[in-house]
Amino acid sequence: EKRTMTLIEKNGYHDSVYINAAKIFQGVHTKKLKDSILVRYGDDSVSPMLTVKNQSFLRMSYELAFNALKYQDLLEQILLDSCVYPCHSIPDELTSLLVVMLYDLQERKFQAREIFDEEEPIAEVQKIEHYLYSFRTKLAAALARCRIKHDARSIEYILPEALRKQVQRASALPLCVWINTCKISLQDVFGDLKKRGFTRVESVSDFDRYTYCMDQHCNDVVFFPSCVKEELLNLDLFVDCKLLLQ
């Protein structure tokens, strides 16, 4: 039962994650000057009410939204170049959902989404998913043309150099994790990590792959190397919110 809370991101997200990500993106997307607006996002004057099933869903919603934000210009260009946008059957209020789902679709190399546990489908998500997937060939071609234009090996190289360096620095930072002592003791966390092959070291300078160290000032804060993020977030400790990624 616990495993149903863990999402296999490479195969897609749950419908509620897409909805949450679209709401977040709607509030933070880059607004263009009126005379240069080609993609319209509807009204964002109302603060979004997010569906919070658990921390894993919320984390994925924010990550998806901000990844779409990072590539907003590229995603809009793909939609326009492929003639997938504008579409009279998709109102401006669903443009944010269209953009975040397009980001995820290209991350999956335009392959179909696979979800292995049950969730009540959301009509808007199903509509946008079917629409994008029906034009996957045109979308992939538009992305390829954009990469050729920028002589980019991947979409990361289309980003401005300053932003690309910022992303690289952020991805190399150690993961900061808070131990939720309301649910588990420090000793039980250390024991569980040891069973899973993690070794405690003195500081981040001693990091290898399966290692961790304690914060020098807070005894309920732990650091891990960034390379184990995906594996960590699939542990029961994270699924049950006994460990929380900061």
Secondary structure, DSSP 4 states (H G I P E B T S, - for coil): -GGGG---GGG---HHHHHHHHHHHHHHSPPPPGGG--S------SPP----S-HHHHHHHHHHHHHHHHTHHHHHHHHHHTT--S-TTS-GGGHHHHHHHHHHHHHTTTPPP---S-----HHHHHHHHHHHHTHHHHHHHHHHHHHHHT-SSGGGGS-HHHHHHHHHHHHSPEEEEE-TTT--HHHHHHHHHHTT-EE-SSGGG--TTEEEE-SS-TTEEEE-GGGHHHHHTSHHHHTTSEEE-
